Amino acid sequence: MIGERQRGDDAPVIVLIELGPGLVGEWRHDDISSYAGAVRSVQTSPHVSFSFSDAGSIFGHTLVTFPFTSAGALAILQSRMHDCWVRTFGATMKDDQRYLPTDCFETFPLPPGYTDAPALEAVGRAYHDHRAALMVAREQGMTPTYNRFHRESDAADDIAELRRLHDDMDRAVLRAYGWDDLADAVGSWAAPAFLTDETEDDHQYQGRLFWPAAFRDELLARLLKLNGERAAAEGRR
């Protein structure tokens, strides 16, 4: 059961706690300030996006808080790889993506050694800091920022740099899994493209800057295989 917290006019907060290596549980908690600096995500949004929590924030939507405080963990969750997993196994509400921790996070196989990965930490921090500066300079939140990110006509320098940093982050996450061939592919034939109803059959990806369907299928196949291997190993313990 997902634990939620309601205080005053604040929206509920789902707090995921780490129980041990590879194990995550849910916990009801009345003080979100205990999780300042943790990775978080609004549960329902048109874009799958993550940031670091601020104890002074007031939220208008249900918030999912993860048991991570590293930029490397943020890089994994913010990557197109995790976005693809969420759009495959998550739920939707009208045109918005709904992030359900039991379907989107608990089943997602994190890369080995992600807790001590300097390359992931560096790209995650660079991405987060540029995005934060962009949002402050533009006085815009996550939704309008990612609307710009996926809008082909927006070629401003700040959003072009965010796209470049996102590509760097994706490649670093793929390499963290040991999938160098996929990391190389997203720099060539599988490079992100602005998908339309003429180039993409899945409506979830139409109007987005994303990887082509053939690449997503290969990626999901590998993630599912890894998920199955880990489940089998857990069952033998």
Disulfide bonds with the S-S distance in Angstrom:
none
